[in-house]
């Protein structure tokens, strides 16, 4: 099982829209809006690392996403 936590900075004023868009992506299991440096955290999970990578690419290609920080789980 491949799992990654993705911290997301959204465009100012587009946090809720970004949250809703990320929530609809495949292999995104959970999404939360945060206070602090990051606006959103997404938990991406799949049995295949390639599917996790594809989900990460889809998140980064979202026009409302400014930056991401990905933390893959290794153990």
VOGU-876517 format. One line per field, with one value per atom (N, C-alpha, C): atom name; residue in three letters; x, y, z. Coordinates in pm, 1 decimal. Example, Ala and Ser with C-alpha at 12.3 -4.5 7.8 and 13.67 -1.06 7.14 Angstrom:
atome	N CA C N CA C
residu	ALA ALA ALA SER SER SER
X	1319.0 1230.0 1320.0 1285.0 1367.0 1290.0
Y	-569.0 -450.0 -330.0 -225.0 -106.0 3.0
Z	780.0 780.0 780.0 708.0 714.0 787.0
***
This chain:
atome	N CA C N CA C N CA C N CA C N CA C N CA C N CA C N CA C N CA C N CA C N CA C N CA C N CA C N CA C N CA C N CA C N CA C N CA C N CA C N CA C N CA C N CA C N CA C N CA C N CA C N CA C N CA C N CA C N CA C N CA C N CA C N CA C N CA C N CA C N CA C N CA C N CA C N CA C N CA C N CA C N CA C N CA C N CA C N CA C N CA C N CA C N CA C N CA C N CA C N CA C N CA C N CA C N CA C N CA C N CA C N CA C N CA C N CA C N CA C N CA C N CA C N CA C N CA C N CA C N CA C N CA C N CA C N CA C N CA C N CA C N CA C N CA C N CA C N CA C N CA C
residu	UNK UNK UNK UNK UNK UNK UNK UNK UNK UNK UNK UNK UNK UNK UNK UNK UNK UNK UNK UNK UNK UNK UNK UNK UNK UNK UNK UNK UNK UNK UNK UNK UNK UNK UNK UNK UNK UNK UNK UNK UNK UNK UNK UNK UNK UNK UNK UNK UNK UNK UNK UNK UNK UNK UNK UNK UNK UNK UNK UNK UNK UNK UNK UNK UNK UNK UNK UNK UNK UNK UNK UNK UNK UNK UNK UNK UNK UNK UNK UNK UNK UNK UNK UNK UNK UNK UNK UNK UNK UNK UNK UNK UNK UNK UNK UNK UNK UNK UNK UNK UNK UNK UNK UNK UNK UNK UNK UNK UNK UNK UNK UNK UNK UNK UNK UNK UNK UNK UNK UNK UNK UNK UNK UNK UNK UNK UNK UNK UNK UNK UNK UNK UNK UNK UNK UNK UNK UNK UNK UNK UNK UNK UNK UNK UNK UNK UNK UNK UNK UNK UNK UNK UNK UNK UNK UNK UNK UNK UNK UNK UNK UNK UNK UNK UNK UNK UNK UNK UNK UNK UNK UNK UNK UNK UNK UNK UNK UNK UNK UNK UNK UNK UNK UNK UNK UNK UNK UNK UNK UNK UNK UNK UNK UNK UNK UNK UNK UNK UNK UNK UNK UNK UNK UNK UNK UNK UNK UNK UNK UNK UNK UNK UNK UNK UNK UNK UNK UNK UNK UNK UNK UNK UNK UNK UNK
X	84.8 0.0 89.1 65.5 139.0 50.3 110.6 37.2 123.2 60.9 132.9 40.3 98.7 29.8 77.9 -16.3 17.7 -33.4 58.5 25.3 15.7 -90.0 -120.1 -138.9 -75.1 -103.0 -190.4 -308.5 -403.2 -392.3 -444.0 -454.7 -539.8 -505.0 -578.7 -724.2 -814.7 -956.9 -1013.9 -928.6 -972.3 -958.9 -941.0 -916.3 -1030.6 -1153.0 -1268.6 -1287.5 -1269.9 -1279.5 -1171.4 -1050.8 -938.9 -967.1 -1016.7 -1054.1 -1153.0 -1257.4 -1359.7 -1303.9 -1213.8 -1153.6 -1061.9 -979.2 -886.9 -964.9 -1072.4 -1154.9 -1210.6 -1231.9 -1289.8 -1187.7 -1058.7 -956.3 -948.7 -915.8 -899.5 -782.7 -796.5 -697.3 -675.0 -751.4 -748.1 -852.1 -804.6 -892.8 -955.0 -878.5 -928.1 -868.6 -944.6 -898.5 -950.2 -863.6 -901.4 -850.5 -927.3 -882.7 -811.8 -699.2 -615.0 -603.7 -561.2 -513.2 -362.3 -292.5 -147.5 -82.6 41.1 118.4 54.0 -2.7 -69.2 -219.8 -288.5 -432.9 -509.1 -449.7 -520.0 -421.2 -470.3 -394.0 -479.0 -415.7 -482.1 -406.8 -481.3 -422.1 -448.5 -339.8 -347.2 -303.6 -384.6 -356.4 -392.8 -307.2 -334.1 -246.1 -283.7 -202.3 -82.9 -79.8 22.5 84.8 217.7 286.9 264.2 247.6 222.8 90.5 -9.4 -138.7 -127.3 -45.6 -20.2 49.3 149.1 219.6 125.2 33.9 -62.9 -154.5 -197.7 -281.1 -203.6 -76.4 6.5 20.9 40.5 49.4 -80.5 -194.1 -323.8 -343.7 -299.7 -309.4 -224.8 -101.7 -10.0 -55.2 -128.1 -175.0 -300.4 -359.9 -479.0 -441.4 -517.5 -485.1 -498.5 -567.7 -583.7 -477.8 -388.4 -279.9 -154.9 -102.2 21.0 143.3 148.7 262.8 213.2 296.9 267.9 393.4 372.5 478.7 427.9 498.7 452.8 538.3 471.4 538.5 493.8 573.2 536.8 562.4 475.9 493.0 580.4 687.3 779.7 768.5 705.5 694.5 571.9
Y	-117.8 0.0 123.9 215.4 341.6 453.3 537.0 642.9 768.4 884.0 1010.8 1118.3 1206.9 1325.5 1441.6 1519.2 1630.2 1759.8 1847.3 1978.9 2075.4 2154.1 2237.5 2383.2 2472.7 2616.2 2650.3 2703.6 2739.8 2888.6 2926.3 3068.3 3137.5 3259.6 3334.9 3350.4 3313.4 3321.6 3202.3 3108.1 2991.0 2861.0 2873.9 2756.4 2655.3 2700.7 2609.8 2545.3 2621.9 2568.1 2462.6 2492.9 2398.9 2271.8 2287.4 2173.3 2082.9 2142.3 2063.5 1993.8 2059.2 1999.0 1882.6 1901.6 1795.7 1676.2 1702.8 1596.8 1502.3 1551.2 1471.5 1384.5 1403.0 1328.7 1183.5 1097.1 955.5 931.9 836.6 795.2 897.1 1006.1 1099.5 1050.0 999.4 936.5 1035.2 1137.1 1237.0 1372.6 1479.0 1615.9 1702.0 1788.9 1877.5 2018.4 2118.1 2257.0 2286.6 2356.9 2384.1 2533.3 2565.7 2699.4 2688.4 2793.0 2791.7 2813.7 2767.6 2789.8 2724.8 2605.2 2535.1 2550.3 2547.6 2565.4 2433.4 2329.7 2202.1 2088.2 1977.6 1853.6 1747.2 1672.9 1562.7 1434.5 1329.8 1198.5 1115.1 1075.0 999.4 856.4 760.1 619.5 531.6 434.0 336.3 214.2 104.7 -16.0 -7.8 95.9 110.0 249.1 255.7 383.9 471.7 412.1 491.0 566.1 506.1 573.6 688.5 671.7 781.1 895.1 863.1 965.8 1039.3 967.9 1031.1 1127.0 1086.6 1174.6 1300.8 1285.8 1401.5 1495.9 1440.0 1523.2 1599.0 1532.4 1598.1 1710.9 1691.1 1796.7 1915.9 1890.9 2000.3 2075.3 2008.4 2072.8 2157.0 2148.3 2227.5 2375.5 2455.1 2597.0 2674.8 2620.9 2687.8 2646.5 2556.1 2511.7 2592.8 2660.3 2738.2 2650.5 2581.5 2495.6 2372.8 2269.7 2149.8 2104.2 2030.1 1961.4 1820.6 1723.3 1584.3 1505.5 1431.7 1347.3 1203.4 1124.8 984.5 904.3 813.9 725.6 608.8 583.3 476.8 353.5 368.3 253.2 263.9
Z	0.0 0.0 0.0 -91.6 -100.1 -45.2 38.0 106.2 109.0 84.4 91.9 147.8 226.5 274.3 187.8 135.7 47.9 110.9 146.1 200.2 83.4 79.6 -36.5 4.8 -70.0 -61.7 -180.4 -154.0 -259.6 -290.7 -407.2 -442.1 -334.8 -303.4 -202.4 -245.6 -155.2 -182.1 -257.0 -296.0 -372.7 -292.2 -161.3 -78.1 -84.1 -69.6 -69.4 -206.7 -312.7 -447.8 -471.2 -429.9 -442.7 -363.6 -242.3 -157.7 -231.2 -288.4 -358.6 -481.6 -552.9 -672.0 -635.6 -534.0 -491.5 -437.9 -367.9 -308.9 -415.3 -537.9 -645.8 -719.0 -693.3 -766.0 -720.8 -813.4 -782.0 -687.8 -600.6 -501.5 -389.7 -388.2 -275.4 -175.5 -63.2 35.0 132.4 171.5 266.2 231.3 258.3 235.6 350.6 402.1 511.7 485.0 526.0 522.2 653.7 645.6 761.5 788.9 910.0 944.4 955.0 919.0 929.6 794.4 780.3 658.7 536.6 554.3 443.9 456.8 342.5 339.7 342.6 284.4 265.8 286.3 341.1 341.8 273.8 183.8 114.7 146.4 173.0 196.5 72.2 6.4 -118.4 -89.6 -134.1 -104.2 -223.2 -250.8 -355.3 -331.9 -395.9 -387.5 -482.0 -565.9 -668.6 -658.5 -649.4 -636.6 -758.7 -876.3 -997.8 -989.9 -928.7 -911.7 -812.5 -711.4 -616.6 -690.1 -771.6 -848.8 -943.2 -1006.7 -1096.3 -1019.7 -901.0 -818.7 -780.3 -747.1 -712.4 -831.3 -950.2 -1070.9 -1093.1 -1073.4 -1090.9 -990.7 -867.8 -766.8 -809.3 -851.7 -888.2 -1013.3 -1101.0 -1224.2 -1202.7 -1085.2 -1055.0 -1055.7 -1129.0 -1142.0 -1012.1 -913.5 -784.4 -682.8 -720.5 -632.8 -664.6 -562.0 -580.4 -558.4 -443.7 -411.0 -335.3 -336.2 -257.5 -185.4 -80.7 -5.6 14.9 -40.9 -34.0 63.1 149.8 246.3 225.4 151.0 131.5 259.2 288.7 405.3 363.0 438.1 400.0 489.1 602.7 693.0 778.5
***
